[in-house]
Amino acid sequence: MEKPWKCGDCGKGFNYPSRLETHRRSHTGERPFTCSVCGEGFTQSFSLLVHQRVHTGERPFTCSVCGEGFTQSFSLLVHQRVHTGERPFTCSVCGKGFTRSSHLLTHQRVHQ
């Protein structure tokens, strides 16, 4: 798919002008969405919405196995690997599996 909207700073292309606008904030530092409780700023309205759950305690995504609640659907998906045993990130050196890519990256340092 063609990405006709290009960033003037880095040349990265986007499918939609709104995505380009959000990306441009990474260059300008603009954070137009501000939390009314703590004043923290965000580049996207969705990020502010998720952040506000810190203050409200809302955890709308619940594990059907253990009942633990999460603020984001992605966090629930990662958590469910505890119950399924899935380890989708595998070390190419020793074959050890990890539930998160960040854990694999940390592990790979032992091979250096």
MMTF fields as JSON, N, C-alpha, C and O atoms, coordinates in Angstrom:
{
  "mmtfVersion": "1.0.0",
  "mmtfProducer": "UNKNOWN",
  "numBonds": 447,
  "numAtoms": 448,
  "numGroups": 112,
  "numChains": 1,
  "numModels": 1,
  "chainsPerModel": [1],
  "groupsPerChain": [112],
  "chainIdList": ["A"],
  "bondAtomList": [4, 2, 8, 6, 12, 10, 16, 14, 20, 18, 24, 22, 28, 26, 32, 30, 36, 34, 40, 38, 44, 42, 48, 46, 52, 50, 56, 54, 60, 58, 64, 62, 68, 66, 72, 70, 76, 74, 80, 78, 84, 82, 88, 86, 92, 90, 96, 94, 100, 98, 104, 102, 108, 106, 112, 110, 116, 114, 120, 118, 124, 122, 128, 126, 132, 130, 136, 134, 140, 138, 144, 142, 148, 146, 152, 150, 156, 154, 160, 158, 164, 162, 168, 166, 172, 170, 176, 174, 180, 178, 184, 182, 188, 186, 192, 190, 196, 194, 200, 198, 204, 202, 208, 206, 212, 210, 216, 214, 220, 218, 224, 222, 228, 226, 232, 230, 236, 234, 240, 238, 244, 242, 248, 246, 252, 250, 256, 254, 260, 258, 264, 262, 268, 266, 272, 270, 276, 274, 280, 278, 284, 282, 288, 286, 292, 290, 296, 294, 300, 298, 304, 302, 308, 306, 312, 310, 316, 314, 320, 318, 324, 322, 328, 326, 332, 330, 336, 334, 340, 338, 344, 342, 348, 346, 352, 350, 356, 354, 360, 358, 364, 362, 368, 366, 372, 370, 376, 374, 380, 378, 384, 382, 388, 386, 392, 390, 396, 394, 400, 398, 404, 402, 408, 406, 412, 410, 416, 414, 420, 418, 424, 422, 428, 426, 432, 430, 436, 434, 440, 438, 444, 442],
  "bondOrderList": [1, 1, 1, 1, 1, 1, 1, 1, 1, 1, 1, 1, 1, 1, 1, 1, 1, 1, 1, 1, 1, 1, 1, 1, 1, 1, 1, 1, 1, 1, 1, 1, 1, 1, 1, 1, 1, 1, 1, 1, 1, 1, 1, 1, 1, 1, 1, 1, 1, 1, 1, 1, 1, 1, 1, 1, 1, 1, 1, 1, 1, 1, 1, 1, 1, 1, 1, 1, 1, 1, 1, 1, 1, 1, 1, 1, 1, 1, 1, 1, 1, 1, 1, 1, 1, 1, 1, 1, 1, 1, 1, 1, 1, 1, 1, 1, 1, 1, 1, 1, 1, 1, 1, 1, 1, 1, 1, 1, 1, 1, 1],
  "groupList": [{"groupName": "MET", "atomNameList": ["N", "CA", "C", "O"], "elementList": ["N", "C", "C", "O"], "formalChargeList": [0, 0, 0, 0], "bondAtomList": [1, 0, 2, 1, 3, 2], "bondOrderList": [1, 1, 2], "singleLetterCode": "M", "chemCompType": "L-PEPTIDE LINKING"}, {"groupName": "GLU", "atomNameList": ["N", "CA", "C", "O"], "elementList": ["N", "C", "C", "O"], "formalChargeList": [0, 0, 0, 0], "bondAtomList": [1, 0, 2, 1, 3, 2], "bondOrderList": [1, 1, 2], "singleLetterCode": "E", "chemCompType": "L-PEPTIDE LINKING"}, {"groupName": "LYS", "atomNameList": ["N", "CA", "C", "O"], "elementList": ["N", "C", "C", "O"], "formalChargeList": [0, 0, 0, 0], "bondAtomList": [1, 0, 2, 1, 3, 2], "bondOrderList": [1, 1, 2], "singleLetterCode": "K", "chemCompType": "L-PEPTIDE LINKING"}, {"groupName": "PRO", "atomNameList": ["N", "CA", "C", "O"], "elementList": ["N", "C", "C", "O"], "formalChargeList": [0, 0, 0, 0], "bondAtomList": [1, 0, 2, 1, 3, 2], "bondOrderList": [1, 1, 2], "singleLetterCode": "P", "chemCompType": "L-PEPTIDE LINKING"}, {"groupName": "TRP", "atomNameList": ["N", "CA", "C", "O"], "elementList": ["N", "C", "C", "O"], "formalChargeList": [0, 0, 0, 0], "bondAtomList": [1, 0, 2, 1, 3, 2], "bondOrderList": [1, 1, 2], "singleLetterCode": "W", "chemCompType": "L-PEPTIDE LINKING"}, {"groupName": "CYS", "atomNameList": ["N", "CA", "C", "O"], "elementList": ["N", "C", "C", "O"], "formalChargeList": [0, 0, 0, 0], "bondAtomList": [1, 0, 2, 1, 3, 2], "bondOrderList": [1, 1, 2], "singleLetterCode": "C", "chemCompType": "L-PEPTIDE LINKING"}, {"groupName": "GLY", "atomNameList": ["N", "CA", "C", "O"], "elementList": ["N", "C", "C", "O"], "formalChargeList": [0, 0, 0, 0], "bondAtomList": [1, 0, 2, 1, 3, 2], "bondOrderList": [1, 1, 2], "singleLetterCode": "G", "chemCompType": "PEPTIDE LINKING"}, {"groupName": "ASP", "atomNameList": ["N", "CA", "C", "O"], "elementList": ["N", "C", "C", "O"], "formalChargeList": [0, 0, 0, 0], "bondAtomList": [1, 0, 2, 1, 3, 2], "bondOrderList": [1, 1, 2], "singleLetterCode": "D", "chemCompType": "L-PEPTIDE LINKING"}, {"groupName": "PHE", "atomNameList": ["N", "CA", "C", "O"], "elementList": ["N", "C", "C", "O"], "formalChargeList": [0, 0, 0, 0], "bondAtomList": [1, 0, 2, 1, 3, 2], "bondOrderList": [1, 1, 2], "singleLetterCode": "F", "chemCompType": "L-PEPTIDE LINKING"}, {"groupName": "ASN", "atomNameList": ["N", "CA", "C", "O"], "elementList": ["N", "C", "C", "O"], "formalChargeList": [0, 0, 0, 0], "bondAtomList": [1, 0, 2, 1, 3, 2], "bondOrderList": [1, 1, 2], "singleLetterCode": "N", "chemCompType": "L-PEPTIDE LINKING"}, {"groupName": "TYR", "atomNameList": ["N", "CA", "C", "O"], "elementList": ["N", "C", "C", "O"], "formalChargeList": [0, 0, 0, 0], "bondAtomList": [1, 0, 2, 1, 3, 2], "bondOrderList": [1, 1, 2], "singleLetterCode": "Y", "chemCompType": "L-PEPTIDE LINKING"}, {"groupName": "SER", "atomNameList": ["N", "CA", "C", "O"], "elementList": ["N", "C", "C", "O"], "formalChargeList": [0, 0, 0, 0], "bondAtomList": [1, 0, 2, 1, 3, 2], "bondOrderList": [1, 1, 2], "singleLetterCode": "S", "chemCompType": "L-PEPTIDE LINKING"}, {"groupName": "ARG", "atomNameList": ["N", "CA", "C", "O"], "elementList": ["N", "C", "C", "O"], "formalChargeList": [0, 0, 0, 0], "bondAtomList": [1, 0, 2, 1, 3, 2], "bondOrderList": [1, 1, 2], "singleLetterCode": "R", "chemCompType": "L-PEPTIDE LINKING"}, {"groupName": "LEU", "atomNameList": ["N", "CA", "C", "O"], "elementList": ["N", "C", "C", "O"], "formalChargeList": [0, 0, 0, 0], "bondAtomList": [1, 0, 2, 1, 3, 2], "bondOrderList": [1, 1, 2], "singleLetterCode": "L", "chemCompType": "L-PEPTIDE LINKING"}, {"groupName": "THR", "atomNameList": ["N", "CA", "C", "O"], "elementList": ["N", "C", "C", "O"], "formalChargeList": [0, 0, 0, 0], "bondAtomList": [1, 0, 2, 1, 3, 2], "bondOrderList": [1, 1, 2], "singleLetterCode": "T", "chemCompType": "L-PEPTIDE LINKING"}, {"groupName": "HIS", "atomNameList": ["N", "CA", "C", "O"], "elementList": ["N", "C", "C", "O"], "formalChargeList": [0, 0, 0, 0], "bondAtomList": [1, 0, 2, 1, 3, 2], "bondOrderList": [1, 1, 2], "singleLetterCode": "H", "chemCompType": "L-PEPTIDE LINKING"}, {"groupName": "VAL", "atomNameList": ["N", "CA", "C", "O"], "elementList": ["N", "C", "C", "O"], "formalChargeList": [0, 0, 0, 0], "bondAtomList": [1, 0, 2, 1, 3, 2], "bondOrderList": [1, 1, 2], "singleLetterCode": "V", "chemCompType": "L-PEPTIDE LINKING"}, {"groupName": "GLN", "atomNameList": ["N", "CA", "C", "O"], "elementList": ["N", "C", "C", "O"], "formalChargeList": [0, 0, 0, 0], "bondAtomList": [1, 0, 2, 1, 3, 2], "bondOrderList": [1, 1, 2], "singleLetterCode": "Q", "chemCompType": "L-PEPTIDE LINKING"}],
  "groupTypeList": [0, 1, 2, 3, 4, 2, 5, 6, 7, 5, 6, 2, 6, 8, 9, 10, 3, 11, 12, 13, 1, 14, 15, 12, 12, 11, 15, 14, 6, 1, 12, 3, 8, 14, 5, 11, 16, 5, 6, 1, 6, 8, 14, 17, 11, 8, 11, 13, 13, 16, 15, 17, 12, 16, 15, 14, 6, 1, 12, 3, 8, 14, 5, 11, 16, 5, 6, 1, 6, 8, 14, 17, 11, 8, 11, 13, 13, 16, 15, 17, 12, 16, 15, 14, 6, 1, 12, 3, 8, 14, 5, 11, 16, 5, 6, 2, 6, 8, 14, 12, 11, 11, 15, 13, 13, 14, 15, 17, 12, 16, 15, 17],
  "groupIdList": [1, 2, 3, 4, 5, 6, 7, 8, 9, 10, 11, 12, 13, 14, 15, 16, 17, 18, 19, 20, 21, 22, 23, 24, 25, 26, 27, 28, 29, 30, 31, 32, 33, 34, 35, 36, 37, 38, 39, 40, 41, 42, 43, 44, 45, 46, 47, 48, 49, 50, 51, 52, 53, 54, 55, 56, 57, 58, 59, 60, 61, 62, 63, 64, 65, 66, 67, 68, 69, 70, 71, 72, 73, 74, 75, 76, 77, 78, 79, 80, 81, 82, 83, 84, 85, 86, 87, 88, 89, 90, 91, 92, 93, 94, 95, 96, 97, 98, 99, 100, 101, 102, 103, 104, 105, 106, 107, 108, 109, 110, 111, 112],
  "secStructList": [7, 7, 7, 7, 3, 3, 7, 6, 6, 6, 7, 7, 3, 3, 1, 1, 2, 2, 2, 2, 2, 2, 2, 2, 2, 2, 2, 2, 7, 7, 7, 7, 3, 3, 7, 6, 6, 6, 7, 7, 3, 3, 1, 1, 2, 2, 2, 2, 2, 2, 2, 2, 2, 2, 2, 2, 7, 7, 7, 7, 3, 3, 7, 6, 6, 6, 7, 7, 3, 3, 1, 1, 2, 2, 2, 2, 2, 2, 2, 6, 2, 2, 2, 2, 7, 7, 7, 7, 3, 3, 7, 6, 6, 6, 7, 7, 3, 3, 1, 1, 2, 2, 2, 2, 2, 2, 2, 2, 4, 4, 4, 7],
  "xCoordList": [0.845, 0.0, 0.887, 1.849, 0.546, 1.307, 1.108, 0.024, 2.177, 2.137, 2.457, 3.602, 1.428, 1.663, 1.999, 2.507, 1.728, 2.008, 3.38, 3.569, 4.333, 5.726, 6.104, 5.704, 6.88, 7.401, 8.518, 9.445, 8.424, 9.43, 10.753, 11.781, 10.742, 11.965, 12.754, 13.974, 12.074, 12.788, 12.415, 13.061, 11.375, 10.992, 10.088, 9.697, 9.743, 8.872, 7.512, 6.992, 6.929, 5.643, 4.488, 4.657, 3.303, 2.095, 0.917, 0.844, -0.009, -1.221, -2.259, -3.07, -2.227, -3.241, -2.582, -1.56, -3.156, -2.564, -2.587, -1.713, -3.568, -3.639, -2.465, -1.966, -2.029, -0.873, 0.407, 1.281, 0.504, 1.653, 1.66, 2.71, 0.489, 0.389, 0.862, 1.6, 0.44, 0.866, 2.38, 3.064, 2.891, 4.33, 5.145, 6.189, 4.688, 5.423, 5.671, 6.654, 4.806, 4.977, 6.23, 6.765, 6.7, 7.938, 9.132, 10.157, 9.003, 10.075, 9.926, 10.917, 8.684, 8.45, 8.372, 8.577, 8.073, 7.909, 6.537, 6.275, 5.659, 4.311, 3.538, 3.563, 2.854, 2.012, 0.699, 0.517, -0.218, -1.424, -2.502, -3.459, -2.366, -3.379, -2.822, -1.891, -3.404, -2.86, -3.809, -5.016, -3.241, -4.008, -4.411, -3.568, -5.694, -6.208, -5.849, -5.964, -5.418, -5.081, -3.616, -3.314, -2.702, -1.269, -0.505, 0.652, -1.14, -0.494, 0.402, 0.991, 0.526, 1.366, 0.764, -0.455, 1.623, 1.164, 1.38, 2.281, 0.533, 0.582, 0.415, -0.209, 0.979, 0.891, -0.418, -0.816, -1.099, -2.353, -3.432, -3.144, -4.659, -5.767, -5.949, -6.313, -5.697, -5.831, -4.83, -5.162, -3.615, -2.6, -3.04, -2.803, -3.678, -4.213, -5.311, -5.352, -6.191, -7.283, -6.731, -7.203, -5.738, -5.134, -4.456, -4.581, -3.744, -3.066, -4.053, -3.761, -5.196, -6.165, -6.62, -7.108, -6.47, -6.826, -5.921, -6.294, -4.733, -3.84, -4.529, -4.43, -5.22, -5.871, -7.227, -7.607, -7.954, -9.288, -9.264, -10.2, -8.173, -8.095, -8.85, -8.946, -9.383, -10.147, -9.233, -8.142, -9.688, -8.965, -9.997, -10.462, -10.349, -11.46, -11.172, -12.094, -9.922, -9.578, -9.222, -8.203, -10.08, -9.973, -9.621, -10.195, -8.672, -8.273, -9.389, -9.859, -9.8, -10.882, -10.411, -11.237, -9.107, -8.584, -8.436, -8.9, -7.786, -7.476, -8.18, -8.136, -8.827, -9.57, -8.764, -9.319, -7.455, -6.636, -7.058, -7.357, -7.077, -7.503, -6.334, -5.289, -6.516, -5.471, -6.034, -7.209, -5.177, -5.601, -5.612, -6.291, -4.859, -4.779, -4.997, -4.62, -5.605, -5.853, -4.543, -4.459, -3.518, -2.229, -1.626, -1.047, -1.762, -1.236, -1.92, -1.281, -3.211, -3.938, -3.414, -3.21, -3.197, -2.697, -1.338, -1.104, -0.454, 0.861, 0.697, 1.36, -0.183, -0.423, -0.91, -0.501, -1.765, -2.36, -1.304, -1.576, -0.113, 0.974, 1.395, 1.96, 1.12, 1.397, 0.581, 1.067, -0.644, -1.549, -1.35, -1.508, -1.004, -0.868, 0.53, 0.714, 1.516, 2.894, 3.555, 4.692, 2.851, 3.401, 4.64, 4.649, 5.682, 6.928, 7.348, 8.206, 6.731, 6.926, 8.256, 8.555, 9.053, 10.317, 11.457, 11.691, 12.158, 13.153, 14.56, 14.788, 15.491, 16.886, 17.474, 17.376, 18.081, 18.657, 19.955, 20.425, 20.533, 21.787, 21.526, 22.082, 20.673, 20.485, 19.087, 18.854, 18.158, 16.805, 15.861, 14.711, 16.317, 15.45, 14.318, 14.538, 13.09, 11.924, 11.531, 11.78, 10.914, 10.503, 9.108, 8.672, 8.417, 7.059, 7.031, 6.027, 8.124, 8.2, 9.493, 10.531, 9.405, 10.592, 11.66, 12.853, 11.244, 12.22, 13.0, 14.175, 12.367, 13.062, 14.101, 15.188, 13.752, 14.706, 15.911, 17.049, 15.674, 16.777, 17.716, 18.936, 17.148, 17.964, 18.775, 19.964, 18.143, 18.803, 19.971, 21.023, 19.791, 20.808, 22.151, 23.174, 22.165, 23.418, 24.338, 25.553, 23.785, 24.625, 25.491, 26.493, 25.108, 25.854, 26.929, 27.672, 27.031, 28.001, 29.358, 30.29],
  "yCoordList": [-1.188, 0.0, 1.246, 1.347, 2.161, 3.398, 4.255, 4.297, 4.931, 5.815, 7.234, 7.68, 7.936, 9.22, 10.399, 11.416, 10.281, 11.39, 11.154, 10.212, 12.02, 11.862, 12.918, 14.079, 12.486, 13.393, 14.229, 13.692, 15.535, 16.438, 16.362, 16.785, 15.828, 15.742, 14.462, 14.511, 13.322, 12.041, 11.222, 10.215, 11.644, 10.949, 9.748, 9.132, 9.395, 8.244, 8.501, 9.615, 7.46, 7.592, 7.066, 6.197, 7.612, 7.232, 7.089, 7.755, 6.206, 5.969, 7.068, 7.327, 7.707, 8.698, 9.975, 9.913, 11.121, 12.378, 12.497, 13.143, 11.889, 11.952, 11.203, 11.607, 10.118, 9.369, 10.195, 10.171, 10.924, 11.812, 12.9, 13.227, 13.464, 14.526, 14.025, 14.72, 12.833, 12.254, 12.007, 12.294, 11.484, 11.229, 12.511, 12.521, 13.564, 14.837, 15.291, 15.978, 14.917, 15.292, 14.66, 15.165, 13.559, 12.952, 13.859, 13.783, 14.708, 15.649, 16.973, 17.599, 17.388, 18.704, 18.658, 19.671, 17.474, 17.36, 17.808, 17.839, 18.155, 18.596, 17.457, 16.319, 17.783, 16.827, 17.526, 18.006, 17.58, 18.383, 17.797, 18.492, 16.546, 15.912, 15.81, 15.048, 16.584, 16.725, 16.154, 16.393, 15.399, 14.823, 15.932, 16.7, 16.008, 17.045, 16.773, 17.663, 15.554, 15.202, 15.509, 16.158, 15.045, 15.179, 16.079, 16.414, 16.477, 17.377, 16.724, 17.423, 15.401, 14.727, 14.896, 14.837, 15.107, 15.319, 14.105, 13.301, 13.976, 12.836, 13.295, 14.322, 12.525, 12.861, 12.411, 12.927, 11.446, 10.92, 10.907, 10.703, 11.123, 11.126, 9.744, 9.64, 8.686, 7.333, 7.089, 6.446, 7.594, 7.429, 8.109, 7.591, 9.264, 9.955, 9.119, 8.992, 8.554, 7.725, 6.555, 6.284, 5.868, 4.732, 5.222, 4.587, 6.339, 6.892, 7.223, 6.978, 7.765, 8.172, 7.005, 7.208, 5.8, 4.616, 4.463, 3.804, 5.063, 5.069, 5.785, 5.357, 6.863, 7.676, 7.11, 7.215, 6.512, 6.002, 4.586, 4.163, 3.851, 2.46, 1.509, 0.315, 2.033, 1.198, 0.168, 0.497, -1.08, -2.174, -2.985, -4.029, -2.487, -3.079, -4.421, -5.061, -4.852, -6.101, -7.148, -7.038, -8.166, -9.137, -10.519, -10.989, -11.158, -12.517, -13.493, -13.5, -14.306, -15.26, -16.446, -17.202, -16.612, -17.732, -17.358, -18.086, -16.221, -15.88, -14.623, -14.328, -13.88, -12.693, -11.419, -10.376, -11.477, -10.272, -9.268, -9.641, -7.981, -6.941, -6.149, -6.031, -5.604, -4.859, -3.594, -3.534, -2.586, -1.309, -1.33, -0.514, -2.263, -2.34, -3.78, -4.724, -3.938, -5.283, -6.011, -7.224, -5.285, -5.911, -6.515, -7.601, -5.814, -6.327, -7.633, -8.544, -7.721, -8.963, -10.082, -11.204, -9.789, -10.81, -11.347, -12.554, -10.465, -10.891, -11.716, -12.74, -11.274, -11.995, -13.415, -14.343, -13.592, -14.909, -15.957, -17.153, -15.536, -16.482, -17.209, -18.301, -16.604, -17.267, -18.554, -19.576, -18.497, -19.644, -20.632, -21.838, -20.129, -21.015, -21.615, -22.651, -20.953, -21.419, -20.985, -21.365, -20.191, -19.721, -18.859, -17.994, -19.11, -18.331, -18.049, -18.738, -17.021, -16.791, -16.159, -16.081, -15.711, -15.063, -16.01, -16.26, -16.529, -17.57, -17.071, -16.4, -17.406, -17.044, -17.868, -19.096, -17.199, -17.898, -18.62, -19.456, -18.313, -18.948, -20.24, -21.289, -20.159, -21.323, -21.924, -22.994, -21.253, -21.804, -21.536, -21.973, -20.825, -20.531, -19.601, -18.687, -19.844, -19.059, -18.048, -18.247, -16.959, -15.885, -15.405, -15.508, -14.876, -14.383, -12.966, -12.552, -12.225, -10.844, -10.647, -11.224, -9.821, -9.545, -8.832, -9.037, -7.999, -7.288, -8.257, -8.023, -9.337, -10.341, -11.078, -11.407, -11.33, -11.96, -11.052, -11.519, -9.774, -8.838, -8.791, -8.763, -8.782, -8.794, -10.09, -10.062, -11.207, -12.509, -12.583, -13.131, -12.038, -12.156, -11.564, -11.88, -10.724, -10.143, -11.203, -11.01, -12.309, -13.355, -14.04, -14.673, -13.916, -14.564, -13.648, -14.08, -12.427, -11.489, -11.635, -10.921],
  "zCoordList": [0.0, 0.0, 0.0, 0.761, -0.848, -0.958, 0.289, 0.87, 0.679, 1.843, 1.374, 1.445, 0.893, 0.234, 1.155, 0.683, 2.436, 3.354, 3.98, 4.748, 3.643, 4.075, 5.107, 5.014, 6.084, 7.097, 6.479, 5.872, 6.636, 6.104, 6.84, 6.311, 8.058, 8.85, 8.588, 8.435, 8.534, 8.424, 7.194, 6.903, 6.466, 5.247, 5.428, 4.437, 6.641, 6.891, 6.258, 6.324, 5.639, 4.962, 5.79, 6.645, 5.518, 6.261, 5.317, 4.284, 5.688, 4.9, 5.088, 4.199, 6.244, 6.582, 7.098, 7.78, 6.778, 7.264, 8.781, 9.359, 9.434, 10.898, 11.537, 12.588, 10.903, 11.417, 11.263, 12.13, 10.152, 9.946, 11.005, 11.558, 11.289, 12.296, 13.665, 14.364, 14.037, 15.313, 15.303, 16.286, 14.205, 14.087, 14.214, 14.867, 13.61, 13.643, 15.079, 15.357, 15.957, 17.368, 17.971, 18.958, 17.384, 17.879, 17.573, 18.251, 16.565, 16.218, 16.964, 17.34, 17.172, 17.777, 19.299, 19.968, 19.846, 21.289, 21.768, 22.97, 20.83, 21.186, 21.848, 21.38, 22.942, 23.67, 24.016, 25.135, 23.04, 23.217, 24.12, 24.462, 24.508, 25.347, 26.765, 27.025, 27.674, 29.023, 30.068, 30.031, 30.997, 32.101, 33.065, 33.529, 33.361, 34.264, 35.724, 36.567, 36.027, 37.403, 37.708, 38.71, 36.848, 37.152, 36.19, 36.443, 35.087, 34.148, 33.116, 32.291, 33.137, 32.153, 30.763, 30.597, 29.765, 28.402, 27.522, 27.762, 26.487, 25.579, 24.146, 23.88, 23.223, 21.801, 21.177, 20.132, 21.81, 21.279, 22.358, 23.538, 21.945, 22.902, 23.531, 24.702, 22.762, 23.297, 24.425, 25.421, 24.274, 25.316, 26.607, 27.698, 26.48, 27.651, 28.302, 29.526, 27.499, 28.018, 28.831, 29.936, 28.286, 28.994, 30.273, 31.32, 30.197, 31.372, 32.49, 33.66, 32.152, 33.175, 34.03, 35.142, 33.535, 34.321, 35.534, 36.505, 35.49, 36.653, 37.805, 38.955, 37.502, 38.526, 38.949, 40.115, 38.007, 38.324, 38.889, 39.566, 38.603, 39.037, 38.121, 38.403, 37.028, 36.088, 35.436, 34.971, 35.408, 34.765, 33.975, 34.432, 32.777, 32.041, 31.362, 30.858, 31.342, 30.67, 31.729, 32.411, 31.852, 32.944, 32.414, 31.431, 33.079, 32.726, 33.108, 34.246, 32.151, 32.407, 33.259, 33.771, 33.413, 34.195, 35.67, 36.547, 35.94, 37.339, 37.842, 39.037, 36.948, 37.362, 37.495, 37.839, 37.228, 37.327, 36.254, 35.119, 36.635, 35.717, 35.158, 35.798, 33.955, 33.274, 32.638, 32.276, 32.508, 31.938, 30.419, 29.795, 29.808, 28.353, 27.896, 28.59, 26.726, 26.198, 25.927, 26.12, 25.481, 25.207, 26.474, 26.436, 27.584, 28.856, 29.236, 29.762, 28.971, 29.232, 28.335, 28.8, 27.062, 26.142, 26.594, 26.554, 27.018, 27.507, 28.784, 28.952, 29.681, 30.935, 30.68, 31.378, 29.704, 29.452, 29.119, 29.221, 28.725, 28.464, 29.742, 29.68, 30.897, 32.171, 32.253, 32.738, 31.783, 31.866, 30.717, 30.905, 29.529, 28.36, 28.232, 27.592, 28.848, 28.718, 27.42, 27.144, 26.624, 25.352, 25.593, 26.468, 24.805, 24.861, 23.421, 22.87, 22.81, 21.375, 20.974, 19.783, 21.924, 21.607, 21.989, 23.171, 20.993, 21.202, 20.893, 19.886, 21.766, 21.578, 20.436, 20.437, 19.468, 18.311, 18.668, 17.896, 19.814, 20.222, 20.997, 20.67, 22.029, 22.909, 22.858, 23.421, 22.193, 22.055, 23.204, 23.166, 24.233, 25.371, 24.921, 24.126, 25.442, 25.063, 26.126, 27.315, 25.681, 26.579, 26.219, 25.072, 27.228, 27.024, 26.449, 25.868, 26.607, 26.117, 25.332, 25.656, 24.296, 23.49, 24.311, 24.086, 25.259, 26.093, 26.972, 27.255, 27.406, 28.208, 27.36, 27.837, 26.101, 25.191, 24.973, 25.004, 24.755, 24.537, 25.739, 25.579, 26.934, 28.146, 28.222, 28.539, 27.937, 27.975, 26.991, 27.319, 25.793, 24.75, 25.165, 24.558, 26.173, 26.655, 27.265, 27.302, 27.739, 28.33, 27.282, 27.614, 26.031, 24.942, 24.353, 23.471, 24.803, 24.226, 24.859, 24.491]
}
